[in-house]
């Protein structure tokens, strides 16, 4: 008998929505029975669906439907949270009428709500769709079995009016993770091509098989790879879904203990612990070892102490077992067998199988020759005791360990000091320091057994004695000798003592040690080690800059600077620069351009700089003489590194004019006129020539008559007599315009006469030189 209630659900099948969407569920109930009925509509679901729908309790609707009538459309809304995870969530829609149709109800309609990824495009009515069987969500993953692949069916529906081809991809997974199989189309069997897509006619469905094969070293946990369906007709359509996979934990770890050295006598035993992670978890392991016997007589050391094992990886650690308590070793006979076990432990407390492998260590019995060592040990004790008694009766003699001067070279005025070390000084009867070179130089260092204490104990005259006692050793440092004069000295230390025990007759002996020679040098003087000018050529009247470097600047009294000619004559008075007053106090000399500065970090030098004015022309040699304070007979003289040349000032042709005009260079003069020539030249050691008339004064003005044979070119030439400067010249080109020829008139005389009193200048004669 058919059910009197029928239900129309819209939309049928899977419902789709994105996070934040509201998905509506519509239902209409038809009562085909003969009686009116009250019908209850509600949902049943699990906790996962409750989070997606936002329902704490199922929404319910009660309908009263007359026979042969249908109810109004009932709407239920699923509000998908904005943070909902993509997946397929199951629910059941229940239609129940317990009062009127108890035998035919409840009627269950399983349904699925598919939450899409946000990246997916909106699915329209004619767009293709797909679903994954079995459906999964974050709380309902598929569990992967480690011994076989995981097969998933992807159901594809072509809702368009065109034939379409579909391909499946897994963009989140490597190629070795999965395998995609498309159903056969019947053509590939001929060998034309392989199946690489699912071809569907309009409004038909098909299936694609997805086989998941995670690699063996994949870690346990939850994975949610993305599945994308590609449509050839709609390449821009993004159809996505997630498949939730749970890879269960595999705790299997292989543990093997191998013996490398199991029988020992003196060396420790050595074992190899090999661990192979056959599971899919990262294992962090540490180790311990203990005896399986009653007594713990060994120490155990692992290297390394901890291991971190990735899946499908093998590592090893070396165990060293060292027996202790040497007296536990057997004297003879069989070896001592030591049983122990190794405990492998996991830091995360993951389970471990076969985690306590066992092994044994065999400790050999002692060799027979070790008894000989005991005999030798007894003999050694006897010999040692005898030696100690002999040493008591014959103590170590006094010995001078070291004797030397504190400095091999010192300066006149400083005192020579000596240092020495003497072992077993209590045996000493007499101590003396003598000079071997020069001979007969008594320095007065003689001590008997009683006066040696003066070197050790403080007194009013000597609050800080030079000697001290350290473990039966007399150590003396910086003992004054009173020697300060220049010379070369060799010192000898003589220590007399009695040799032998007080129980027997003792003999007097002397230990002698000679120190290396000490030289007392004369006091240093201030010495010029560098003296130079900043350049080699100067002009007359310029200041010459001189720089120098002096050692022992604290000793400088005065510096004298001379400027000498090639004949070793002074070109100028000596320049005296004093650095100290006669009483030794320092002064500041205003002639020093830059204050004399220390040459840091080497403070035994200083540098000075000074300017001097030279008013002579020529080549000169600068010289510096430095006098040392209180050592005026010892002077340091230094010539400059190179000579300097003083050049005359450059000459200058100020002007050269004709008729008080500089221009133009080409002039036209009328015959019979007088022309005025003027010039001025400044400079030293020069020669001025007016061509073609000869040498003239550096500055002058003259007048010349213009005649027919007046020079066509007049030039003023200036040259440097020393040849250090280029000559200069200024010239004028002259054109003489003759007088106009007068109209002839009858001569009053029969012949012409010339006035002999009119002079005719000649260019070959210099009119500017006064004849005697």
C-alpha positions in Angstrom: 0.0 0.0 0.0 1.4 3.4 -1.0 2.1 6.1 1.6 -0.8 8.6 1.9 1.7 11.4 2.3 3.9 12.7 -0.5 6.4 15.5 -0.2 7.8 17.9 -2.8 11.3 19.3 -1.8 12.9 22.2 -3.6 15.6 22.3 -4.5 16.1 18.6 -4.8 19.5 17.0 -4.2 22.5 18.8 -2.9 22.1 22.4 -1.8 25.0 24.8 -2.4 26.1 27.9 -0.6 29.1 30.0 0.3 30.3 31.2 3.7 28.0 34.1 4.7 25.1 33.0 2.4 21.5 32.1 3.4 20.4 28.9 1.7 16.6 28.3 1.6 14.8 24.9 1.8 11.3 24.6 0.5 8.8 21.8 1.2 5.1 21.1 0.2 3.2 18.1 1.7 0.3 16.5 -0.2 -2.3 14.5 1.8 -3.6 11.7 -0.5 -5.3 9.9 2.3 -9.0 9.9 3.3 -8.7 11.8 6.5 -7.4 15.2 7.6 -4.0 15.1 9.3 -1.7 17.2 11.4 1.8 16.9 9.9 5.0 17.8 11.7 8.1 19.0 9.7 11.5 19.1 11.3 15.2 18.2 10.9 17.6 15.8 12.5 21.4 16.6 12.3 24.6 16.1 14.1 26.8 18.7 16.0 28.8 19.5 12.8 25.7 20.5 10.9 24.5 22.4 13.9 27.6 24.7 13.7 27.0 25.3 10.0 23.2 26.0 10.2 23.4 28.0 13.3 20.5 26.0 14.8 20.7 25.0 18.4 17.4 23.1 18.1 15.7 21.9 14.9 13.1 24.3 13.5 9.7 22.8 13.3 6.5 23.4 11.4 3.0 21.8 12.0 0.6 21.7 9.1 -3.1 20.7 9.0 -3.8 19.3 5.6 -7.3 18.2 4.5 -7.7 14.9 2.5 -6.7 15.2 -1.2 -5.2 18.6 -0.5 -1.7 20.0 -0.4 -0.2 22.3 2.2 1.2 25.7 1.6 4.9 25.9 0.8 7.1 25.8 4.0 10.5 27.6 4.0 13.5 26.8 6.2 16.6 29.0 6.0 20.2 27.8 6.6 22.4 30.7 7.6 26.0 29.7 6.8 28.5 31.4 9.1 31.1 33.6 7.4 34.0 31.5 8.8 32.5 28.1 7.9 34.9 25.6 6.4 34.2 24.2 2.9 32.8 20.7 2.9 29.6 18.6 2.6 27.4 18.4 5.7 24.6 15.8 6.1 21.1 16.3 7.6 17.8 14.5 7.5 14.4 16.2 6.8 11.6 14.4 8.7 7.9 14.4 7.9 5.8 12.9 10.7 2.1 12.4 11.6 2.0 10.2 14.7 -1.7 10.8 15.4 -3.2 10.2 12.0 -0.7 8.1 10.1 1.4 6.4 12.8 2.1 3.4 10.6 3.3 5.4 7.6 5.4 8.0 9.3 7.9 9.3 10.0 9.3 9.7 6.5 13.0 10.6 6.3 14.6 12.5 3.4 18.4 12.5 3.7 20.0 15.8 2.4 23.3 17.5 2.0 24.4 21.1 2.3 27.6 21.8 0.4 29.6 24.8 1.6 31.7 26.0 -1.3 35.1 27.7 -1.2 35.1 31.5 -1.4 37.3 31.4 -4.5 34.7 29.5 -6.4 32.5 31.4 -8.9 28.8 31.6 -8.4 27.1 28.5 -9.9 24.2 29.4 -12.3 21.4 27.1 -13.3 23.1 25.8 -16.5 26.6 25.6 -15.0 28.1 22.2 -14.4 28.3 20.9 -10.8 30.1 18.1 -9.1 30.1 16.3 -5.7 32.5 14.0 -3.9 31.4 10.5 -2.7 31.7 9.9 0.1 31.0 13.5 1.3 33.4 14.9 3.9 33.8 17.9 6.2 36.3 18.9 8.8 34.5 16.7 11.5 33.8 13.9 9.1 37.1 13.1 7.2 37.9 10.0 5.3 40.4 7.8 7.1 43.3 6.6 4.9 44.4 3.0 5.5 48.1 2.6 5.2 48.0 -0.7 3.4 45.8 0.3 0.4 44.9 3.4 -1.7 42.0 5.6 -0.9 39.4 5.7 -3.7 37.0 8.6 -4.1 34.2 9.0 -6.7 33.7 12.5 -8.2 30.2 12.7 -9.6 29.9 15.3 -12.4 26.6 16.8 -13.8 26.4 18.6 -17.1 23.4 20.9 -16.8 24.0 22.8 -20.0 22.6 22.1 -23.5 26.0 21.4 -25.0 28.3 18.5 -25.0 31.2 19.2 -22.5 34.4 17.6 -21.5 35.6 17.7 -17.9 39.0 17.2 -16.3 39.9 16.9 -12.6 43.0 18.4 -10.9 44.4 18.5 -7.4 46.4 21.7 -7.3 47.5 21.3 -3.6 49.0 17.8 -4.1 52.2 16.5 -5.8 51.7 14.1 -8.7 52.8 11.1 -6.6 49.9 11.7 -4.2 47.0 10.8 -6.5 45.9 9.1 -9.6 42.8 10.2 -11.7 40.9 7.7 -13.8 38.3 8.7 -16.4 35.6 6.2 -17.6 36.3 4.6 -21.0 34.7 6.1 -24.0 35.1 3.1 -26.4 37.5 4.9 -28.8 40.7 4.5 -26.8 40.7 0.8 -27.2 41.6 1.1 -30.9 44.7 2.9 -29.7 43.8 6.4 -31.0 44.3 8.2 -27.7 44.2 7.8 -24.0 41.2 8.9 -21.9 42.1 12.3 -20.4 38.7 13.8 -19.7 35.1 12.9 -19.0 32.8 13.7 -21.9 29.1 14.3 -21.0 26.1 14.9 -23.2 23.7 17.7 -22.2 21.8 17.0 -18.9 23.7 13.8 -18.1 25.9 12.7 -15.3 29.2 10.9 -15.1 31.9 9.7 -12.6 35.6 10.3 -12.3 37.7 8.1 -10.0 40.2 9.8 -7.8 42.8 7.5 -6.1 44.8 9.0 -3.3 48.2 7.5 -2.5 50.1 9.6 0.1 53.9 8.9 0.1 55.2 6.6 2.8 57.0 9.5 4.6 53.8 11.6 4.8 53.2 12.7 8.4 50.1 11.6 10.3 47.4 14.2 10.6 44.4 15.8 8.8 44.8 17.0 5.2 42.3 19.0 3.1 43.4 19.1 -0.5 41.5 21.1 -3.0 39.7 19.4 -5.9 39.0 21.5 -9.0 36.8 20.6 -12.0 37.7 22.1 -15.3 35.2 22.6 -18.1 36.3 22.9 -21.7 33.2 25.0 -22.6 33.6 27.3 -19.6 37.4 27.5 -18.9 36.9 30.6 -16.7 34.5 28.7 -14.4 36.1 27.9 -11.1 34.5 24.8 -9.5 36.2 23.8 -6.3 35.7 21.5 -3.4 37.7 20.1 -0.5 38.2 16.5 0.5 39.1 16.0 4.1 41.5 13.1 4.8 42.7 11.7 8.0 46.0 9.8 8.0 46.1 7.8 11.2 49.3 7.6 13.3 51.7 4.8 12.8 54.0 4.4 15.8 56.2 1.6 14.4 59.9 2.1 15.1 62.5 -0.6 14.4 65.1 -1.0 17.2 68.2 -3.1 16.8 71.2 -3.4 19.1 74.5 -4.6 17.5 77.7 -5.6 19.4 80.9 -3.9 18.1 83.2 -4.8 21.0 81.6 -7.2 23.6 84.7 -8.7 25.3 87.1 -6.3 27.0 90.0 -6.2 29.4 91.0 -2.5 29.5 88.9 -0.7 26.9 85.2 0.0 27.3 82.6 -2.1 25.4 81.1 -0.6 22.3 77.6 -1.2 20.8 75.6 0.2 18.0 71.9 1.0 18.5 70.1 1.3 15.1 66.7 2.9 14.9 64.5 3.0 11.9 61.3 5.1 11.8 58.8 2.9 10.0 55.9 5.1 11.0 54.6 8.5 10.0 55.4 10.6 13.0 58.5 12.6 13.8 60.1 10.7 16.7 62.3 12.4 19.3 64.0 9.6 21.2 66.4 9.5 24.1 68.2 6.5 25.7 69.1 4.9 29.0 70.9 1.8 29.9 71.0 -0.3 33.1 72.2 -3.6 34.4 70.0 -6.6 34.5 72.0 -8.0 37.4 71.8 -7.1 41.1 74.9 -4.8 41.1 75.4 -1.9 38.8 79.2 -2.0 38.0 79.2 -0.2 34.6 78.8 3.3 33.3 76.9 3.8 30.1 77.4 6.6 27.6 75.4 7.3 24.4 76.7 9.4 21.6 74.5 11.1 20.6 72.3 11.1 23.7 69.1 12.0 21.7 67.9 11.4 18.1 65.3 13.0 16.0 63.9 10.6 13.4 61.9 11.7 10.4 59.6 9.1 8.8 61.3 6.4 6.8 64.7 7.5 8.1 67.4 5.4 9.9 69.8 6.8 12.5 72.2 5.3 14.9 73.8 6.0 18.3 77.0 4.5 19.8 76.8 3.1 23.3 80.0 2.9 25.3 79.9 0.5 28.3 82.8 0.9 30.8 83.2 -1.3 33.8 84.2 0.5 37.0 85.5 -0.7 40.4 88.7 -2.3 39.2 88.8 -4.6 42.1 85.7 -6.3 40.8 87.6 -7.7 37.8 88.4 -11.4 38.2 92.0 -12.2 39.2 92.1 -15.4 37.2 89.8 -17.9 35.6 86.6 -17.1 33.6 85.5 -13.7 32.5 82.9 -11.7 34.4 79.6 -11.5 32.3 77.7 -8.3 32.7 74.0 -8.3 31.5 72.4 -5.0 30.6 69.5 -3.6 28.6 68.9 -0.4 26.7 65.7 1.5 27.2 64.5 3.6 24.2 62.1 6.4 25.3 60.0 8.9 23.4 59.9 12.5 24.5 56.2 12.8 23.4 55.4 9.5 25.1 54.4 7.8 21.9 54.2 4.0 22.2 57.3 2.0 21.3 57.5 -1.7 20.6 60.6 -3.7 21.3 62.0 -0.6 23.1 64.3 -2.5 25.5 66.9 -4.6 23.6 69.4 -6.6 25.7 73.1 -7.3 25.5 76.0 -8.7 27.5 79.6 -7.5 28.2 82.3 -9.9 29.0 85.1 -8.5 31.3 88.2 -10.7 31.0 90.2 -11.9 34.0 93.5 -10.4 34.8 96.7 -11.7 33.1 99.4 -13.5 35.1 101.9 -10.8 34.5 99.9 -8.4 36.5 101.0 -10.2 39.6 104.5 -9.2 38.6 103.4 -5.6 38.8 102.6 -6.1 42.5 106.1 -7.3 43.2 107.6 -4.4 41.2 105.3 -2.1 43.2 106.7 -3.4 46.5 110.2 -2.9 45.2 109.3 0.6 44.1 108.0 1.4 47.6 111.2 0.2 49.2 113.3 2.2 46.8 111.2 5.3 47.3 111.6 5.1 51.1 115.3 4.6 50.8 115.6 7.7 48.5 113.6 9.8 51.0 115.9 8.8 53.8 118.9 9.6 51.6 117.5 13.0 50.7 117.0 13.8 54.4 120.6 13.1 55.1 121.8 14.8 51.9 119.5 17.8 51.2 119.6 19.7 48.0 122.5 22.1 47.8 122.2 25.9 47.5 121.8 26.9 43.8 121.7 30.2 42.1 118.8 29.8 39.6 119.1 33.1 37.9 121.2 36.3 38.0 120.8 39.2 35.6 120.8 43.0 35.3 117.3 44.5 35.0 118.2 46.2 31.8 121.2 45.5 29.5 121.4 49.1 28.4 120.7 52.2 30.6 121.4 55.9 30.2 124.0 57.8 32.1 122.5 59.1 35.4 120.3 56.0 35.9 121.5 53.4 38.4 122.3 49.7 37.5 120.0 47.3 39.4 120.4 43.5 39.7 117.9 40.6 40.3 118.5 37.0 41.3 116.9 33.9 42.6 118.6 31.4 45.0 117.2 28.0 46.0 117.7 26.6 49.5 119.0 30.0 50.7 119.0 28.9 54.3 122.2 27.0 53.7 123.9 30.3 52.6 126.8 31.5 54.7 127.9 34.5 52.6 126.6 36.5 49.6 128.7 38.9 47.5 128.3 40.8 44.2 131.6 41.7 42.5 132.4 43.3 39.1 134.6 41.3 36.8 134.8 44.2 34.3 136.1 46.8 35.0 138.2 45.0 37.7 138.7 46.4 41.2 135.4 48.2 41.1 134.0 47.5 44.6 130.2 48.1 44.7 129.9 47.1 48.4 127.4 44.3 48.1 128.7 41.8 50.7 126.4 40.0 53.2 127.1 37.4 55.8 124.5 35.0 57.3 123.2 37.5 59.8 123.1 40.6 57.5 121.2 38.8 54.7 118.1 39.6 56.7 118.6 43.3 55.8 117.5 42.4 52.3 114.3 40.8 53.5 113.0 42.6 56.6 111.7 46.2 56.3 113.6 48.9 58.3 113.4 52.6 58.9 116.0 53.2 56.2 114.4 50.7 53.8 110.6 50.4 54.0 110.4 48.3 50.9 113.2 45.7 51.0 114.2 44.3 47.5 114.1 40.6 48.6 111.4 38.1 49.5 111.1 34.4 50.4 108.9 32.1 48.3 109.0 28.4 49.1 112.6 28.2 50.3 113.7 30.5 47.5 115.3 33.9 47.9 114.1 36.3 45.3 115.7 39.7 45.0 114.6 42.3 42.5 116.0 45.7 41.5 118.9 45.6 44.1 120.8 49.0 43.6 124.5 48.9 42.8 125.3 52.6 42.9 126.8 52.5 39.4 125.7 55.4 37.2 128.7 56.4 35.2 129.1 55.5 31.5 130.9 52.2 30.8 130.5 48.5 30.3 130.1 46.3 33.4 130.0 42.5 34.0 128.7 41.4 37.4 129.3 38.1 39.3 127.1 36.7 42.1 128.9 34.5 44.7 126.9 32.5 47.2 128.9 30.4 49.8 127.3 27.5 51.7 128.0 24.3 53.7 127.3 21.0 51.8 126.1 17.8 53.6 124.0 16.8 56.6 124.6 18.2 60.1 125.1 14.6 61.3 128.3 14.4 59.2 131.2 16.6 58.4 130.2 19.3 56.0 132.4 21.1 53.3 132.2 24.7 52.3 131.3 25.4 48.6 130.6 28.5 46.5 128.0 28.7 43.7 128.9 31.4 41.2 126.8 32.9 38.4 127.8 35.7 36.0 125.3 38.1 34.5 125.4 39.4 31.0 127.2 42.7 30.4 125.4 45.9 31.2 126.2 49.1 29.2 125.7 52.6 30.7 125.5 54.9 27.7 125.9 58.6 27.5 122.9 60.8 27.8 121.0 61.3 24.6 120.9 64.6 22.8 118.1 66.1 20.7 118.8 65.0 17.2 117.4 66.2 13.9 116.3 63.3 11.8 114.4 65.2 9.1 114.8 68.7 7.7 113.3 69.9 4.5 111.5 72.8 2.7 108.1 72.3 1.4 109.2 73.1 -2.2 112.3 73.7 -4.2 111.7 77.1 -5.8 110.5 80.4 -4.4 110.3 84.0 -5.6 112.3 86.8 -4.1 110.4 88.2 -1.2 108.4 85.0 -0.6 108.5 83.2 2.7 110.4 79.9 2.7 108.6 77.2 4.7 110.9 74.8 6.6 109.9 71.7 8.5 111.9 69.5 10.8 111.5 66.5 13.1 113.6 66.1 16.3 114.1 63.2 18.7 114.1 63.7 22.4 112.1 66.9 22.3 112.3 67.4 26.0 116.1 68.0 25.6 115.9 70.8 23.0 117.4 74.1 24.1 117.8 76.1 20.9 117.6 75.6 17.1 119.7 77.7 14.7 118.7 78.0 11.0 121.3 79.0 8.4 121.0 79.7 4.7 124.2 79.0 2.9 125.4 79.7 -0.7 127.3 77.3 -2.9 130.5 78.7 -1.4 129.3 77.7 2.1 128.8 81.4 3.0 125.9 82.7 5.0 123.3 84.3 2.7 121.4 85.8 5.7 122.0 86.3 9.4 121.4 83.0 11.4 117.9 82.6 12.8 117.9 81.6 16.5 114.8 79.8 17.9 114.9 79.1 21.6 112.8 76.4 23.2 114.0 76.7 26.8 115.1 79.4 29.2 118.6 79.2 30.7 117.0 77.7 33.8 115.5 74.9 31.7 111.8 76.2 31.7 110.0 75.9 28.3 109.2 79.0 26.2 107.0 79.5 23.2 108.7 81.0 20.2 106.5 83.3 18.0 108.7 82.4 15.0 107.3 78.9 15.0 104.4 78.9 12.5 102.7 75.7 13.9 103.4 74.8 17.6 105.7 71.9 17.8 103.6 68.8 18.2 104.2 65.3 19.5 104.3 62.6 16.9 101.6 60.3 18.4 101.6 57.5 19.2 105.4 57.6 19.1 106.0 60.4 21.6 109.8 60.5 21.4 109.6 62.7 18.3 108.1 66.1 17.6 107.6 68.2 14.5 108.1 72.0 14.0 107.4 74.3 11.1 108.7 77.9 10.5 108.6 80.5 7.7 111.7 82.7 6.8 111.9 85.6 4.5 114.7 85.5 1.8 115.5 88.7 -0.2 118.3 87.3 -2.3 118.3 85.6 -5.6 120.2 82.4 -6.1 120.6 78.7 -5.0 120.9 78.1 -1.3 121.3 75.2 1.2 119.2 75.4 4.4 120.9 74.1 7.5 119.6 73.5 11.0 121.7 73.3 14.2 120.0 71.9 17.4 121.6 72.4 20.8 120.7 70.1 23.7 120.1 71.6 27.2 123.1 71.1 29.5 124.9 69.4 26.5 126.0 72.5 24.6 129.2 70.9 23.3 127.2 68.2 21.5 125.2 69.6 18.6 123.0 68.0 15.9 123.5 69.5 12.5 121.3 68.6 9.5 121.3 69.8 5.9 118.0 70.1 4.1 117.2 67.2 1.9 117.4 69.4 -1.2 118.6 72.9 -2.1 116.2 75.7 -2.7 116.3 78.3 -5.5 115.2 81.9 -5.0 114.0 83.3 -8.4 113.6 87.0 -9.1 110.2 88.5 -9.2 108.6 88.1 -12.7 109.1 91.2 -14.9 106.1 92.9 -16.5 105.8 95.1 -19.5 103.4 97.8 -18.2 102.9 99.7 -21.4 104.6 100.7 -24.7 102.9 103.6 -26.5 103.5 105.8 -29.6 102.0 109.3 -29.3 100.4 108.1 -26.0 98.4 105.4 -27.9 98.5 101.6 -27.4 96.5 100.8 -30.4 96.3 100.2 -33.3 99.5 98.2 -34.0 99.6 99.6 -37.5 100.3 103.4 -37.6 100.6 105.9 -40.4 102.9 108.9 -39.6 103.4 112.0 -41.7 106.9 112.9 -42.8 108.2 115.9 -40.9 106.2 115.3 -37.7 107.6 114.4 -34.4 106.6 111.1 -32.8 106.7 110.4 -29.0 107.6 106.9 -27.8 107.0 106.1 -24.1 107.3 102.8 -22.1 107.5 101.3 -18.7 108.8 97.9 -17.6 108.9 96.5 -14.0 111.3 93.8 -12.9 114.7 92.8 -11.7 117.8 91.4 -13.5 116.2 92.3 -16.9 117.4 93.8 -20.2 115.1 96.2 -22.2 115.8 96.8 -25.9 114.1 99.1 -28.3 114.5 97.6 -31.7 116.2 98.8 -33.9 117.8 101.4 -31.6 119.4 99.1 -29.0 119.2 98.9 -25.2 117.2 101.5 -23.2 116.2 102.2 -19.7 113.3 100.2 -18.2 111.2 103.4 -18.2 111.6 106.4 -20.5 109.9 108.8 -23.0 111.6 110.1 -26.2 110.7 112.1 -29.3 111.8 111.3 -32.8 111.4 113.2 -36.1 109.6 111.3 -38.8 111.8 111.1 -41.9 111.5 109.2 -45.1 113.7 106.3 -43.9 112.0 106.0 -40.5 112.0 102.3 -39.4 108.9 100.4 -40.6 108.8 98.4 -37.3 109.5 99.6 -33.8 109.5 97.0 -31.1 110.1 96.9 -27.3 111.8 93.7 -26.1 112.2 92.6 -22.5 114.4 89.5 -21.6 115.4 87.9 -18.3 119.2 87.9 -17.9 119.1 84.6 -16.0 116.9 83.0 -18.7 114.3 81.8 -16.2 111.4 83.7 -17.8 110.1 83.9 -21.3 111.0 87.2 -23.1 108.2 89.7 -23.9 107.8 92.0 -26.9 105.4 94.6 -28.2 105.8 96.2 -31.6 104.2 98.8 -33.9 104.2 98.7 -37.8 105.0 102.2 -39.1 104.0 103.6 -42.5 105.5 107.1 -43.4 103.3 109.3 -45.5 105.6 111.6 -47.5 105.1 115.3 -47.8 103.1 116.6 -50.8 105.4 117.8 -53.7 105.2 121.6 -54.0 104.5 123.4 -57.4 107.8 124.3 -59.0 108.6 128.1 -59.0 111.5 130.0 -60.6 114.5 129.6 -58.5 116.1 132.7 -57.3 119.5 131.1 -57.5 120.9 129.0 -60.2 121.4 126.0 -57.9 119.8 124.4 -54.8 121.3 124.6 -51.3 120.9 122.3 -48.4 120.8 123.6 -44.8 123.6 121.7 -43.1 122.3 122.4 -39.6 119.2 120.1 -39.9 120.1 116.7 -38.5 118.9 113.5 -40.2 118.3 110.6 -37.7 119.7 107.3 -38.6 118.1 104.0 -37.4 121.6 102.6 -37.0 122.5 105.0 -34.3 120.8 104.7 -30.8 119.6 108.2 -29.9 119.0 107.1 -26.3 122.5 106.4 -25.4 124.5 109.4 -24.2 127.9 109.5 -25.8 130.9 110.6 -23.6 
